Amino acid sequence: MLFPRPADGMVVHISPPGLAWLPAEGAFGYRVEIRNSGGSLVYEKAIGSDPAHLPDRALEAGAYTWDVVALDAQGNEGARRGKLSFTIPEGVTEFPWIEPEVLLSRVPQEHSRLIYLKENLPSIRATLETTRSQSWKNCLRAAERALDTPAPTYPEYHLLEDPKRVRMEYSRYFGYFRRHIDSALMNLSLAFLMTEEAKYADAAKRILMEVTGWPTDDDDVTSVSARWGDEPGLSMSRCAHRAYDWLYHALSQEERAKVLKMCDERACQTHRRLLRSNFLTNPGSSHNGRLIAYLSEMAIVMAGESEGAKTWLDYSLKALTTFYPHWGGYDGGWAEGVPYGLWYNLIYVPAFEAVLAAMDLNLWKRPFFNNIRYFFFYCTALRGEIRPFGDSAEGAGPGARGGGGYAALMWHHAQRFNEPHMAWWVDQVKGWNGTSGELSLIFEDKMESEPPTDLPNSRVFRGVGWAGLHSDVSSPDDDTFLLFKSSPYGSVSHSHADQNSFAIMKGGHALAIPSGYYGPTYGMPHHAEWTRSTKANNSVLVDGQGQVIRDAKANGQITTFEDRKGLTYLMGDATPAYMGKMKRFHRHILFLRPGLFLILDDLKSPEPAVFQWMLHAFEKMELDDAEVKVVSRRGNAALEVYLRSPAGMGISQTDQFDTPYNAGIPEDYHKEKENHWHVTGETQKKADSVCIGAVMAVSNRRTSLHLDLLEQEGWFGAQATGSFGKAEGWVQLQPNAPGPEAYGEEVVKGKAIICGTSADGERFVV
């Protein structure tokens, strides 16, 4: 799925493209060959043993093929991988490889050299009370709160005998440790860098010198490779070198030597973990994705002071300039979900800014990093109370309390790419008054913002299989938002068995949710057995069975996506996710703005079965058995659902999780969590092939609509009317059934399966 990169036939929007492939057994090295459309060799290079390479010169626009030759110990040619093609359009960004020695030679000799170069400090300090005043006030407040933070205590959770208690205490400890290292130490170090006031340095050194004395071998509990859990080690890999650089002039010669030695050992430890896991071939571990970015920072901070700097930078950039990030799609998007997309995109930003400032290498030019901001723009609801899909989906979205992380990331992208629409998006995050932390002083506080009235209201991210459908992205208080997922990445890591699932919000009120909790900690029974399951999501079961959990092959894809002014259509194929339990699961969705959805599920199983159509909500839903109708309400918003199938439909509801939240957890760790509500729509006859149609209307008090159901033999639909006008849509429930005459010959002959008319009068037929 990930390798090779670029995939065959891909259009790449950078020159040259980064190349990555699966290694050949027994290969001692590789030779890369690139040929133009005429077959002429335009690039050839022997590159060593790593299966990733960025050519050192740009290629002209045109069509190319590329191949990789495996070499033996004597440099003789062995196996060939086989030619793949790619195309470079006109006018793309040029970004060739630059040797690490050259980049390291650009690093200033004096500290500070990470993000905030010493030579730039006077100009930044001059604006702390003016154009950077809001961010600086936030930084100072954070540093003042940290002044009395004591040194952290060495962990003891690994000494407990009960593995469940070890896991629970580990989770408690790394939260405690982050408050000391990721928060207090960083805030104090930055405050000292900007003010040179001893009180900040003294408080930071109290923390830094304590952890400097802790063991750094790979088997230690605070190692990034610790078998009990790596979070404390990750904090050290993230923060130790930053503190060394920013506190450099507050450290004595003896203290510098001790801290540098610790940083060097932590960097070597980090590099060893990546080598052991063979990151350049197996980049799917989320935590390794943090480390690859940290290595670049470590190389900058310790350039000229550690022999490992060149090795770290070379390894890091081979990933960052080819396939990185693993979970990021080629067109933007983050397969593990919005919350993990937020956290991991914030993780690499300091490394990118550090490389740009110290080495004049602009990693932001790579296409993914130009597109990722649109993932957060389209795949969240600005007022959203949830953030589907994947782990931590139940957490609040960008517009609620705690949304500052989204604002900080989008503000940085708005500034970096001079994007007024993103600045507008940040302006909508209520209560956000600027950022603090490592990145907060790179840019000035304000930039021009502009409502996104000229942007489309929906967007697909095919690389990760997500699509965000909005009625009006420029009106978040009334926006109807449907998020859809059918991902080629499957159900691994922080992703769930939720292919072809949807979530719905109206003005941020959650009306259709992925149910369950990410807790009490990762992998505990409720999380593992319920939250990750298909049954917990708004998808389909066959004979009560869902998609395979924790398997990359249990995947899906968005095969079709079309967006117009008044409507959006998509189709997702989740057949592979059932790994034999389904022969076909195609979900078609037609969205007629502002609030009418038509869903057609085309289902086929290996043998006759009953199918379950799942819908989940925070509050008890209203059921009408005769109409096969479900109403979900939240705040002033409502979702009205009608189900139909030739096999008949029945509906039922429960508020019970199959696996309760506290299942398998020692009683003294129990927490009270509200149950969610679960509606099951079930076909009433067994069949090996069936269609289920759903009409769904979304409204609130300001955007009410009137719904009239439409039914004729083999077809089901609805007409919605309101202040917006009139919209109408139909889905075909029986194959080849003639449809409404108004939609043309294909519909009348039964060859079309969906048709509709948007409020602006545009007709659509599939």
C-alpha positions in Angstrom: 0.0 0.0 0.0 2.7 2.5 0.9 5.6 1.2 -1.2 6.8 1.7 -3.8 6.6 5.5 -3.8 5.7 7.1 -6.2 3.1 4.5 -7.1 2.8 3.5 -10.7 1.2 6.1 -12.9 1.3 8.8 -10.2 1.3 12.5 -11.0 3.9 14.0 -8.7 3.9 17.7 -7.8 7.5 18.1 -7.0 10.8 17.6 -8.9 12.4 15.2 -8.4 10.1 12.9 -6.6 11.3 11.1 -3.5 11.7 7.4 -4.2 11.1 4.5 -1.7 10.7 0.8 -2.2 10.7 -2.5 -0.3 14.2 -3.9 0.1 15.5 -6.9 -1.9 16.6 -9.9 0.1 20.4 -10.1 0.3 21.0 -6.8 -1.4 24.1 -4.9 -0.2 23.1 -1.7 -2.1 21.0 -0.3 -4.8 21.2 1.6 -8.0 18.4 3.9 -9.1 17.6 4.5 -12.7 15.2 7.1 -14.2 14.3 7.2 -17.9 12.3 9.7 -19.9 9.4 8.9 -22.2 11.8 8.1 -25.0 13.6 5.5 -22.9 16.8 7.6 -22.4 18.6 7.3 -19.1 18.3 10.7 -17.4 19.4 9.8 -13.9 21.5 6.9 -12.5 23.1 6.6 -9.1 24.4 3.9 -6.7 23.0 4.8 -3.4 24.1 2.4 -0.6 21.8 0.1 1.4 18.9 2.2 2.4 15.7 1.7 0.3 14.9 5.4 0.0 16.4 8.1 -2.2 15.9 11.6 -3.3 17.8 12.4 -6.6 20.2 15.3 -6.3 18.9 17.2 -9.3 15.5 18.3 -10.6 13.8 16.7 -13.6 12.0 18.6 -16.4 8.3 18.3 -16.8 7.3 15.1 -18.5 6.6 11.3 -18.3 9.2 9.0 -16.7 9.9 5.5 -15.6 12.0 4.5 -12.7 13.6 1.3 -11.6 15.8 0.0 -8.7 18.6 -2.5 -9.2 19.8 -4.6 -6.3 23.6 -4.9 -6.0 25.7 -7.6 -4.4 28.7 -7.0 -2.1 31.0 -6.5 -5.2 28.6 -4.0 -6.8 27.3 -6.5 -9.4 23.8 -6.2 -10.6 21.3 -8.7 -9.1 17.5 -8.4 -9.3 15.5 -5.5 -10.7 12.4 -4.3 -9.0 10.6 -3.5 -12.4 9.8 -0.2 -14.1 7.1 2.1 -12.7 5.9 5.3 -14.2 5.3 8.8 -12.9 4.6 12.2 -14.5 5.8 15.6 -13.5 3.5 18.5 -14.6 4.8 21.9 -15.6 5.7 24.5 -13.0 6.1 22.2 -10.0 8.5 23.0 -7.1 12.1 21.9 -7.4 13.5 20.1 -4.4 16.7 18.1 -5.0 18.8 16.3 -2.4 21.5 18.2 -0.7 24.2 16.3 1.1 24.1 16.3 4.9 27.7 17.6 5.1 26.7 20.7 3.1 23.6 21.3 5.3 25.5 20.9 8.5 28.1 23.4 7.3 25.4 26.0 7.2 24.5 25.5 10.9 25.7 28.5 13.0 28.5 27.7 15.3 26.9 29.6 18.2 24.0 28.6 20.3 21.0 29.2 20.1 20.7 27.5 16.7 17.3 25.6 17.0 14.4 27.6 15.5 15.5 30.9 17.1 19.0 31.6 15.8 21.2 33.8 18.1 21.6 36.3 15.3 17.8 36.8 15.0 17.1 37.1 18.8 17.5 40.9 18.9 14.9 41.5 16.2 12.4 39.1 17.9 13.0 40.6 21.3 12.3 44.0 19.9 8.7 43.0 19.0 7.8 41.1 22.2 5.8 44.1 23.5 4.4 45.1 20.1 3.7 42.8 17.2 4.3 39.6 19.1 2.8 40.8 22.4 -0.1 38.4 22.6 2.0 35.3 22.0 4.7 36.6 24.3 2.2 37.2 27.1 1.1 33.6 26.7 4.7 32.4 26.9 5.4 34.4 30.0 2.3 33.2 31.8 3.3 29.6 31.0 6.8 30.2 32.3 5.6 32.0 35.4 3.4 29.0 36.2 6.3 26.7 35.8 8.7 28.6 38.1 7.9 26.4 41.2 7.8 23.1 39.3 10.0 20.6 41.2 12.3 18.2 39.5 10.4 15.0 38.4 10.8 11.8 40.3 12.2 8.7 38.7 9.4 6.2 37.8 8.6 3.1 39.7 5.6 1.7 37.9 7.7 -1.0 36.3 8.3 -2.5 39.7 4.6 -3.4 40.2 3.6 -7.0 39.8 0.2 -6.7 38.2 0.5 -6.0 34.5 -2.8 -4.1 34.4 -1.6 -1.8 37.3 1.7 -1.3 35.5 -0.2 -0.1 32.4 -2.5 2.2 34.4 0.3 3.7 36.4 2.5 4.1 33.3 -0.3 6.2 31.8 -0.5 8.3 34.9 3.3 8.7 35.0 3.9 9.8 31.5 1.2 12.5 31.9 3.0 13.7 35.0 6.4 13.6 33.2 5.1 15.5 30.2 4.0 18.3 32.5 7.6 18.6 33.8 9.5 18.0 30.5 7.3 18.9 27.6 5.6 21.8 29.3 7.5 23.3 32.3 11.1 22.7 31.0 10.3 24.0 27.5 8.3 27.0 28.7 11.1 28.0 31.1 13.8 27.4 28.5 12.1 29.6 25.9 11.5 32.4 28.5 15.2 32.4 29.4 16.2 32.5 25.7 14.1 35.6 25.2 14.8 37.4 28.5 18.1 36.0 29.8 16.5 36.3 33.3 18.2 33.9 35.8 14.9 32.9 37.5 13.8 31.1 34.4 17.1 29.4 33.9 17.4 28.3 37.5 13.9 26.8 37.4 14.6 25.0 34.1 18.0 23.7 35.3 16.4 22.2 38.4 14.5 19.9 36.0 17.1 19.5 33.4 20.0 18.5 35.6 17.8 16.0 37.5 16.9 14.0 34.4 20.5 14.4 33.0 21.6 12.1 35.8 19.2 9.3 34.9 20.4 6.2 33.1 20.4 6.3 29.3 20.8 2.7 28.3 18.2 1.0 26.1 16.8 -1.2 28.9 16.1 1.7 31.3 12.5 2.5 32.1 13.0 6.1 30.7 14.5 4.8 27.4 12.7 5.4 24.2 12.9 1.6 23.8 11.6 0.8 27.3 9.5 -2.4 27.3 7.0 -1.0 29.7 6.2 1.9 27.4 8.2 4.6 25.6 6.4 7.9 26.4 8.9 9.1 29.0 11.7 8.4 26.6 9.8 10.2 23.8 9.6 13.3 26.0 13.4 13.2 26.5 14.0 12.7 22.8 11.8 15.6 22.0 13.0 18.1 24.7 16.5 17.4 26.0 18.4 18.9 23.1 16.0 21.9 22.9 16.7 22.7 26.5 20.4 22.3 26.0 20.4 24.8 23.1 18.1 27.4 24.7 19.7 27.2 28.1 23.3 27.0 26.7 24.4 30.4 28.0 23.0 29.6 31.5 25.0 26.4 31.9 28.4 26.2 33.3 31.1 24.3 31.3 30.7 21.3 33.5 26.9 21.4 33.2 27.1 21.8 29.4 29.4 18.7 29.2 27.0 16.6 31.3 23.9 17.7 29.4 25.5 17.3 26.0 26.6 13.8 26.9 23.1 12.9 27.9 21.6 14.5 24.7 24.2 12.6 22.6 23.3 9.3 24.3 19.5 10.0 23.9 20.1 10.7 20.2 22.0 7.5 19.7 19.3 5.7 21.5 16.7 7.2 19.3 18.7 6.3 16.1 19.2 2.7 17.3 15.4 2.3 17.8 14.7 3.4 14.3 17.4 1.1 12.9 16.1 -1.9 14.9 12.6 -1.3 13.6 13.9 -0.7 10.1 11.9 2.5 9.9 12.7 3.2 6.2 10.9 0.0 5.3 8.4 -0.3 8.2 7.3 3.3 9.1 3.9 2.4 10.4 4.7 2.7 14.1 3.3 6.1 15.1 5.9 6.8 17.8 8.7 6.1 15.4 7.2 8.9 13.2 8.0 11.3 16.0 11.6 10.2 16.4 12.4 10.6 12.7 11.7 14.3 13.0 13.5 14.7 16.3 16.7 13.3 14.7 16.9 16.4 12.4 16.7 18.7 15.4 19.3 16.7 17.3 21.7 17.0 14.4 21.3 20.7 14.3 21.8 21.2 18.0 24.8 18.9 18.2 26.4 19.8 14.9 30.2 20.0 15.4 29.7 18.7 19.0 28.8 15.1 18.3 30.1 12.7 15.7 26.6 11.3 15.2 25.1 14.5 13.7 25.8 13.6 10.0 24.4 10.1 10.5 21.3 11.3 12.3 20.6 14.0 9.6 21.2 11.7 6.7 18.8 9.0 8.1 16.1 11.6 9.1 16.1 13.4 5.7 15.9 10.1 3.7 12.5 9.6 5.3 11.4 13.3 5.4 12.1 13.8 1.7 10.6 10.5 0.3 7.7 8.7 2.0 7.2 10.7 5.2 4.7 10.8 6.9 3.5 7.2 6.6 0.0 8.1 7.8 -0.3 11.1 5.6 -2.0 10.7 2.2 -0.4 12.0 -0.9 -3.1 14.6 -1.2 -3.2 15.5 2.5 -5.1 13.8 5.2 -4.1 11.7 8.2 -5.3 8.0 8.2 -5.2 7.7 12.0 -7.8 10.4 12.4 -8.1 14.1 13.2 -6.8 14.1 16.8 -3.7 12.1 15.8 -3.3 14.2 12.7 -3.3 17.2 15.0 -0.7 15.9 17.4 1.7 14.4 14.8 1.6 17.4 12.6 2.5 19.6 15.6 5.4 17.2 16.3 7.3 17.7 13.0 6.7 21.5 12.7 9.6 22.4 15.1 12.0 20.2 13.0 10.9 21.8 9.8 11.3 25.3 11.2 14.7 24.3 12.7 15.9 22.9 9.3 14.7 26.0 7.5 16.2 28.5 9.9 19.6 26.8 10.4 20.2 25.1 7.1 18.0 27.0 4.6 16.3 23.7 3.6 12.6 24.3 3.1 10.8 21.0 3.7 7.4 22.8 3.6 7.8 22.7 -0.2 6.9 19.0 -0.3 3.3 18.4 -1.5 1.8 16.8 1.6 2.7 19.7 3.8 1.1 22.0 1.3 -2.2 20.1 1.6 -2.6 18.9 5.2 -4.2 22.2 6.4 -7.2 21.4 4.1 -7.7 18.1 5.9 -8.4 19.9 9.2 -10.4 22.6 7.3 -12.7 20.1 5.7 -12.7 17.0 8.0 -13.7 18.9 11.2 -16.7 20.9 12.2 -15.6 24.2 13.6 -18.2 24.0 16.4 -17.8 20.2 16.6 -18.2 18.5 19.9 -16.5 15.3 18.5 -13.7 14.6 16.1 -14.3 11.4 14.2 -12.8 8.8 13.4 -10.2 6.6 15.3 -8.8 6.8 18.8 -9.9 9.9 20.8 -12.8 10.6 18.4 -15.0 11.4 21.4 -12.9 14.4 22.3 -13.9 17.9 21.5 -13.3 19.4 18.1 -11.5 22.7 17.2 -14.3 25.0 18.3 -14.8 23.7 21.8 -12.7 24.0 25.0 -9.3 22.5 24.3 -9.4 23.5 20.6 -6.3 25.7 21.0 -4.1 22.9 19.5 -6.0 23.1 16.2 -5.9 26.8 16.2 -2.1 26.8 16.9 -1.5 24.4 14.0 -3.7 26.2 11.5 -2.4 29.6 12.6 1.1 28.3 11.8 0.1 27.1 8.4 -1.8 30.3 7.7 1.4 32.2 8.4 3.8 29.8 6.7 1.7 29.7 3.5 0.2 33.2 3.7 -3.3 31.7 3.6 -6.1 34.1 4.6 -8.8 31.4 4.6 -6.9 29.5 7.3 -6.5 32.7 9.3 -10.3 33.1 9.1 -10.7 29.5 10.3 -8.5 30.2 13.3 -10.5 33.4 14.1 -13.6 31.1 14.5 -12.0 29.1 17.3 -13.8 30.6 20.2 -11.7 31.6 23.2 -8.4 31.3 21.4 -6.1 34.2 22.2 -2.9 33.2 20.6 -0.4 30.4 21.0 2.5 29.7 23.4 5.4 27.2 23.4 8.2 26.4 21.1 6.8 27.8 17.8 4.8 30.8 19.2 7.4 33.5 18.4 8.3 32.6 14.9 5.7 34.8 13.4 4.0 38.0 14.5 0.6 37.8 16.1 -1.7 38.9 13.3 -2.3 38.3 9.6 -5.1 39.2 7.3 -8.1 36.8 7.3 -10.7 36.2 4.6 -13.9 34.1 4.8 -13.7 31.0 2.5 -16.7 31.9 0.4 -14.7 31.1 -2.8 -13.7 27.6 -1.7 -15.7 24.5 -2.5 -17.8 23.1 0.4 -16.6 19.6 0.2 -13.2 17.8 -0.4 -12.0 14.3 -0.7 -8.6 13.0 0.5 -8.3 9.8 -1.5 -4.9 8.9 -0.2 -6.3 8.2 3.3 -9.9 7.6 2.2 -11.6 10.5 4.0 -14.2 13.0 2.7 -15.7 16.0 4.4 -19.1 17.2 3.1 -20.4 20.6 4.3 -23.4 22.6 3.5 -21.5 25.9 4.0 -17.9 25.9 5.4 -18.2 29.7 5.8 -21.2 29.4 8.3 -20.0 27.1 11.1 -23.0 27.8 13.4 -25.4 26.3 10.9 -23.2 24.1 8.8 -24.4 20.6 8.0 -21.4 18.3 8.1 -21.0 14.7 7.1 -17.6 13.0 7.5 -17.1 9.8 5.6 -14.3 7.2 5.8 -13.2 4.3 3.6 -9.5 4.0 4.1 -6.8 2.0 2.2 -4.8 2.0 5.5 -7.2 -0.5 7.1 -7.9 -0.9 10.8 -4.4 -0.8 12.3 -2.6 1.6 14.7 -5.1 4.2 16.0 -7.6 3.5 13.2 -10.7 1.4 13.7 -12.8 -1.2 11.7 -15.0 1.6 10.4 -14.7 1.6 6.6 -17.7 3.1 4.9 -18.7 4.8 8.1 -20.1 8.3 8.6 -20.6 10.9 11.3 -23.0 13.8 11.2 -23.0 17.2 13.0 -25.2 20.2 12.6 -23.7 23.5 13.8 -21.3 21.3 15.7 -24.0 19.3 17.5 -23.2 15.6 17.1 -26.2 13.7 15.7 -24.5 10.5 14.4 -21.3 9.5 16.2 -18.7 6.8 16.4 -19.5 5.3 19.8 -17.3 4.2 22.6 -14.3 5.6 24.4 -10.5 5.6 23.9 -9.8 4.3 27.3 -9.3 3.8 30.2 -6.0 3.4 28.4 -4.8 2.1 25.0 -5.8 -1.5 24.3 -8.0 -2.1 27.4 -11.1 -4.3 26.8 -13.6 -1.6 26.1 -11.3 0.2 23.7 -10.1 -3.0 22.1 -13.4 -4.9 21.8 -16.0 -2.2 21.4 -14.6 1.2 20.3 -12.5 -0.4 17.5 -15.3 -2.5 16.2 -17.6 -2.0 13.2 -20.6 -2.4 15.5 -19.6 0.7 17.4 -19.7 2.8 14.1 -22.3 3.9 11.6 -21.6 1.1 9.1 -23.0 -2.3 8.3 -22.8 -5.8 9.8 -23.5 -9.1 8.1 -25.2 -11.6 10.5 -24.0 -9.4 13.3 -20.3 -9.6 12.2 -18.3 -6.6 11.3 -14.9 -5.8 9.7 -11.7 -7.4 10.8 -10.0 -5.4 13.6 -6.3 -4.6 13.6 -5.5 -5.6 10.0 -4.1 -3.4 7.3 -5.8 -5.6 4.7 -9.2 -4.8 6.2 -9.4 -1.7 4.1 -11.6 0.4 1.8 -11.4 3.2 -0.7 -13.4 6.1 -2.0 -13.8 5.2 -5.6 -15.9 8.1 -6.8 -16.2 11.7 -5.6 -18.0 14.6 -7.3 -18.6 18.0 -5.8 -20.8 20.7 -7.3 -22.3 23.9 -5.9 -25.6 22.3 -4.7 -24.6 18.7 -4.2 -21.9 16.2 -3.5 -21.8 12.5 -4.4 -19.4 9.8 -3.3 -19.1 6.1 -3.3 -17.0 4.0 -0.9 -16.1 0.3 -1.3 -15.5 -1.4 2.0 -15.7 -5.0 0.7 -12.0 -6.0 1.6 -12.6 -4.9 5.2 -14.8 -7.9 5.9 -12.1 -10.3 4.6 -14.5 -12.8 3.1 -17.7 -12.1 5.1 -18.9 -9.7 2.3 -18.6 -10.1 -1.4 -19.7 -6.5 -1.9 -20.3 -3.4 0.3 -20.7 -0.3 -1.8 -22.0 2.7 0.0 -23.3 5.6 -2.2 -24.0 9.0 -0.6 -25.8 11.9 -2.4 -25.8 15.1 -0.4 -28.3 17.8 -1.5 -27.5 21.0 0.2 -28.3 22.2 2.8 -29.6 19.2 4.6 -30.8 16.2 2.6 -28.8 12.9 2.3 -29.6 9.8 0.3 -27.6 6.7 1.2 -27.7 3.5 -0.8 -25.9 0.4 0.5 -25.4 -2.2 -2.1 -24.6 -5.4 -0.2 -23.7 -9.0 -1.1 -22.6 -11.9 1.1 -21.3 -15.3 0.3 -24.5 -16.9 1.5 -27.9 -15.7 2.6 -27.7 -13.4 5.6 -29.4 -10.7 7.5 -27.7 -7.3 7.5 -27.6 -4.7 10.3 -27.5 -0.9 9.5 -26.0 0.8 12.6 -26.6 4.3 13.9 -25.2 5.8 17.2 -25.8 8.9 19.2 -25.2 10.5 22.5 -28.8 10.8 23.5 -31.7 8.4 23.3 -33.2 8.4 19.8 -36.9 8.4 18.9 -38.1 5.3 17.0 -41.2 4.8 14.9 -41.4 1.1 14.0 -44.2 1.5 11.4 -42.3 4.2 9.5 -38.9 2.6 10.2 -38.0 6.1 11.3 -35.3 7.2 13.7 -34.8 10.8 15.0 -31.6 11.8 16.8 -31.6 15.1 18.6 -28.9 17.2 20.1 -29.2 20.8 21.3 -31.3 22.6 18.7 -30.4 20.2 15.9 -32.1 17.1 14.6 -31.3 14.1 12.3 -34.4 12.4 10.8 -33.7 9.0 9.2 -36.0 6.7 7.2 -34.8 3.2 6.2 -36.1 1.0 3.4 -35.1 -2.4 1.9 -36.8 -5.0 -0.3 -35.9 -7.5 2.5 -37.9 -5.4 5.0 -36.4 -3.4 7.9 -36.9 -3.5 11.6 -35.4 -1.2 14.2 -34.3 -1.5 17.8 -32.3 0.5 20.3 -30.1 0.0 23.4 -27.8 2.1 25.5 -25.5 -0.7 26.5 -21.9 -1.3 25.3 -21.1 -4.9 24.6 -17.9 -4.4 26.6 -18.5 -1.9 29.4 -16.0 1.0 29.9 -14.5 -0.4 33.1 -14.4 -4.1 32.0 -11.1 -5.8 33.0 -9.9 -2.7 35.0 -8.9 -2.9 38.7 -11.8 -1.4 40.7 -9.8 1.5 42.1 -9.2 2.7 38.5 -12.9 2.7 37.6 -14.4 5.9 36.1 -18.0 6.8 35.4 -18.7 7.3 31.7 -22.0 7.9 30.1 -23.4 5.2 27.9 -24.2 6.0 24.2 -27.3 5.0 22.3 -27.2 2.5 19.5 -29.9 1.8 16.9 -29.8 -1.3 14.8 -31.8 -1.4 11.5 -32.0 -5.0 10.5 -33.3 -6.7 7.3 -36.2 -9.0 8.0 -35.4 -11.7 5.4 -32.2 -13.5 4.6 -30.7 -12.8 1.3 -27.3 -13.0 -0.3 -27.8 -9.7 -2.2 -29.8 -6.7 -0.9 -30.0 -3.0 -1.0 -30.7 -0.7 2.0 -31.8 2.9 1.3 -31.7 5.7 3.8 -33.2 9.1 3.6 -31.6 11.5 6.2 -32.7 15.1 6.8 -30.5 17.4 9.0 -31.9 20.6 10.4 -31.8 23.1 13.3 -34.1 25.9 14.3 -32.6 28.4 11.9 -32.4 26.0 8.9 -35.6 24.0 9.2 -36.8 21.9 6.4 -40.0 20.0 5.5 -39.5 16.4 4.3 -41.9 14.5 2.1 -41.0 10.8 1.4 -41.2 9.6 -2.2 -41.7 5.9 -3.1 -42.4 4.0 -6.3 -41.7 0.4 -7.0 -38.0 -0.4 -6.6 -37.1 3.2 -5.6 -37.1 5.3 -2.4 -36.5 9.0 -2.0 -37.6 12.3 -0.5 -38.2 15.9 -1.3 -37.0 18.6 1.1 -38.4 22.1 1.1 -37.5 25.2 3.1 -36.2 28.7 2.8 -33.4 27.3 0.5 -36.0 26.1 -2.0 -36.5 22.5 -2.9 -34.2 19.5 -3.3 -35.1 16.0 -4.3 -33.3 12.7 -4.3 -33.9 9.0 -5.1 -32.1 5.7 -4.6 -32.8 2.4 -6.4 -33.6 -0.5 -4.0 -34.3 -3.2 -6.6 -31.8 -3.8 -9.5 -33.0 -2.6 -12.9 -36.2 -1.0 -11.5 -37.4 1.9 -13.7 -37.0 5.2 -11.9 -38.6 8.6 -12.1 -39.2 9.7 -15.6 -38.0 13.3 -15.0 -34.4 12.0 -14.7 -33.9 10.7 -18.2 -33.6 7.5 -20.2 -30.9 5.8 -18.0 -33.1 6.1 -14.9 -36.3 5.0 -16.7 -34.5 1.9 -18.0 -33.3 1.1 -14.5 -29.7 1.5 -15.4 -29.1 4.3 -12.9 -29.1 3.8 -9.1 -29.1 7.3 -7.7 -30.6 10.5 -9.0 -31.5 13.9 -7.6 -32.1 17.6 -8.1 -30.3 20.2 -6.0 -31.9 23.3 -4.6 -30.3 25.3 -7.4 -32.0 23.1 -10.0 -29.0 21.0 -11.1 -29.8 17.4 -11.9 -27.5 14.5 -11.0 -27.6 10.8 -12.1 -25.4 7.9 -11.3 
